[in-house]
Amino acid sequence: LPSTKQRVILVTGANKGIGFYVVKRLLERCSPDDTLILLGTRDLQRGEDALKQLGSPTNVRLLQLDMSSTESIHQAVNEI
């Protein structure tokens, strides 16, 4: 049987700068059928704005994540 596993990629700081560019490049190179991209952002509104700039792809999900906060990291892990 063929594998139906979906690859999950988490990009932190993905609402701007290098993180945003990484998500943009992943969207160009990865199939939406087998790749889920988690757009990690401290500010959900900025993340939503970034998602709109990307064209609201169906395989990108927002994940509130502040890498400087242990509590935020634990919450993100639980959500994932």
Secondary structure, DSSP 8 states (H G I E B T S, - for coil): ------EEEEETTTTSHHHHHHHHHHHHHS-TTTEEEEEEES-HHHHHHHHHHTT--TTEEEEE--TT-HHHHHHHHHH-
